[in-house]
Amino acid sequence: MLLSSRQNLNANEQNNYIRLINNVDNWDEYVKYVIAHQAGPLMYKKVKSLSLTHKIPKTAMAMLHQSWLKTLGRSMVLIEHFRNTMDAFNKAGLTAIAMKGIYLSDWLYSEVGLRQFSDIDLLLKPKEALEALEILKNLGYSSSTIYMANFYKKHNNKNEFVHYPPMTLNGVSIEIHTRLYSNNADFNVEIDDLFDNALMSKVQGVKSFIFSPEDMLINLCLHMEKHFRGGAFQLTGFYDISNILDIFNEIIDADKLMKICKKYSVEKYVYKYFHLCNIYFLTTLPSISGIENYLPDNKDHLLFNKRLQMDRSYVNFFDTYGKNVQSFNKLSDKFRYILHFIIPSPEYLTNRYRLKSKILLPLYYFYRIYLALKISFNALQGSIHYKLKK
């Protein structure tokens, strides 16, 4: 699966890929696993490009093909929304940077349907963001924010927001970002720098600004750090970083990348993910002085392998939301923050789980409490396991 995510394989890697395919003994279960890790379309194209379809059972190949078609169909819908939005923004003279999936599916994977993405993320300067939202409203998009509790609504300014509430139309969501990370992060990425380094390009056939290769790579790693030890993790971030290191290694300015990392004090995050991609995806490390001093620790390896096993048991609430809890001075407020996270409002619960009947609400409250206990226990178990391994 990890080799399937790589766009380019050398001769030795191709031979290893063939050997591994020959050793698969349960194709139905394996394909389900690959699709669950968002690698179905990538493997479908990989086995076709290497003329290996005859080595895979027809039912398994059909499942991979279906995953590619599904991703292709969803991507085409999102691309149409992106084009209409950027046309309107360009006419208004707004500067918008296309972020993550919508751009990477074009620039990095070069074929629609290979890179899964679920929404459209755009970065705008704070002074232009409100105009962008107004344009989206005129195009028919709307938003509604449902808070976990009135306590959350009251304290929603506790942390400076990263993006406005998603604007949706016909099931497609567009997020207008004015920054990339919350003010709780232990680093500060200068938004002005991102715009100064941004390049004008064509994304999905329409004019748009894009991150410089160095900024793209750095922020993919920082975004990965945000989710790697939290719950909302997907391997697609690793696929993206690995392929950029693999395909665009020659156009990455290592000195520039190193200077930016030093300026933002993010070497320990960025270089760690370079090492993880080198170890697990066999990509080449960039030639950066001192990169060998930022190796992943035992917990990083443990978590990566747990993620491969689709095991979220080592997710720790305080790894993910601890800084938010710490932002409250009163112990009672800290407790209320955690309590409302576990037991949110009926409106939030109905929206979160798309409940069609209020009769189901009590069941989902018990489910939330069960999850909280399970995650807490497993996180403690994982912490003990990590310390023993260390």
C-alpha positions, -999 to +999 in steps of 0.1 A: +000+000+000+028+024+009+045+018-024+012+022-042+010+057-029+043+066-046+040+081-081+074+071-092+091+038-084+126+028-095+134-006-110+143-022-077+111-008-061+090-021-090+105-056-086+097-054-049+062-043-056+056-073-079+070-096-052+046-082-026+016-085-049+024-121-055+024-127-017-011-112-010-033-141+002-066-123+009-073-098-017-108-089-006-097-079+029-065-062+016-084-040-009-109-029+018-079-020+039-063+000+010-095+018+002-100+027+039-065+043+038-075+064+008-050+045-014-075+027-036-073+050-066-035+051-063-032+014-063-056+010-092-035+033-114-002+017-102-011-018-111-025-006-145+007+014-153+029-016-144+006-040-164-001-061-133-039-064-135-036-101-144-021-107-110-051-094-091-085-112-089-113-095-109-134-088-079-105-070-061-097-051-093-133-041-096-133-027-061-102-006-068-117+006-100-148+016-081-128+036-056-111+055-084-145+062-101-159+075-068-130+097-062-131+109-098-168+118-096-165+137-063-133+155-075-150+167-107-179+182-087-154+200-063-133+212-092-164+228-109-172+247-076-136+257-073-135+271-109-167+291-104-154+305-070-120+315-083-135+331-114-156+353-091-127+360-068-104+369-098-130+393-112-132+410-078-094+413-076-090+391-046-058+372-038-066+336-029-042+307-024-055+273-033-046+249-005-041+212-001-063+188-019-077+210-047-042+221-057-023+189-049-047+167-070-036+189-100+000+197-094+013+167-076-008+138-089-015+153-124-047+132-128-081+139-114-093+110-092-060+099-076-060+122-046-090+122-024-102+155-009-136+163+007-137+201+006-121+232-008-096+253+013-087+288+003-063+312+021-071+349+019-057+380+035-078+390+065-089+423+049-102+404+019-119+375+036-152+392+044-156+402+007-148+366-003-176+354+020-200+379+005-191+366-030-198+330-019-232+341-005-240+357-038-231+324-055-256+306-033-234+293-005-245+296+031-232+286+065-245+277+100-224+270+130-237+246+156-217+248+189-212+219+212-228+239+240-236+276+249-204+275+269-184+269+236-203+297+219-195+321+248-158+313+246-155+309+209-130+338+209-108+320+234-086+309+205-081+330+174-100+312+147-082+297+117-110+298+092-146+311+089-175+286+093-176+264+061-198+278+033-218+250+016-238+246-016-252+213-028-231+193-005-198+211-013-180+229+014-156+259+010-135+271+039-120+306+038-089+306+059-072+338+072-044+318+090-033+282+091-028+275+128-044+285+160-027+309+184-022+279+207+004+265+184+040+267+197+051+283+164+040+312+143+038+309+105+037+344+091+008+347+067+024+377+050+054+356+042+032+330+025+016+356+003+050+372-005+063+337-016+031+327-034+032+320-071+006+327-097-004+295-116-033+277-131-051+253-108-077+230-123-077+253-154-083+286-136-059+313-124-050+310-087-022+317-064-003+287-049+022+282-022+059+281-031+072+245-031+090+251+002+060+266+019+038+238+007+061+211+020+066+228+054+029+234+059+019+199+049+043+187+077+028+211+102-007+201+092+003+165+097+017+173+132-017+188+140-035+156+133-010+128+137-014+125+175-051+135+173-082+117+160-088+132+126-058+115+109-054+103+074-024+088+056-030+111+026-007+137+043+021+112+042+013+104+006+016+141-003+049+147+015+065+115+002+056+123-034+068+159-032+101+147-018+102+120-045+091+139-076+101+175-069+132+170-049+153+190-075+131+221-074+129+223-036+154+249-025+169+232+006+186+263+019+154+283+016+134+256+033+159+254+061+158+292+067+120+292+068+120+263+092+145+281+114+125+313+113+093+296+124+111+272+148+095+242+132+126+221+124+116+194+149+082+189+132+091+192+095+123+172+096+106+145+117+081+138+089+108+138+063+125+110+083+092+091+087+086+093+049+122+081+043+117+051+067+083+040+057+079+052+021+116+049+010+118+085-002+151+104-003+159+128+025+166+164+014+202+176+018+196+198+049+224+203+074+215+190+108+184+170+097+199+139+113+193+156+147+155+155+144+147+118+143+112+105+151+109+091+187+095+058+197+060+072+201+060+084+165+069+049+153+043+034+176+016+058+164+025+053+127+022+015+130-010+018+150-024+041+123-015+015+097-034-010+117-063+015+118-061+015+156-070+048+172-067+035+207-035+055+213-053+088+206-052+110+237-077+138+243-051+160+259-026+155+231-053+170+208-072+195+229-049+200+259-039+235+249-075+246+247-081+232+282-050+251+294-063+284+280-089+285+308-078+299+341-106+285+363-106+248+371-144+248+367-141+262+332-116+235+323-140+208+336-169+224+317-149+224+285-142+187+288-177+179+299-194+196+270-170+179+246-181+145+259-217+155+263-225+182+237-259+199+229-287+179+213-285+201+182-248+193+178-253+156+184-281+155+159-260+173+133-228+154+140-243+119+136-271+130+112-298+116+134-332+114+119-351+109+152-347+125+186-355+091+201-319+081+192-303+109+212-300+090+246-282+062+228-257+085+213-251+102+247-242+068+261-221+062+230-201+095+236-195+086+273-184+051+262-160+066+237-145+090+263-139+061+287-124+039+260-102+065+246-090+076+280-082+040+290-064+032+258-045+064+258-032+056+293-024+021+281-005+036+251+014+060+273+025+032+296+034+011+265+054+039+251+074+045+283+082+008+285+094+008+249+114+039+255 
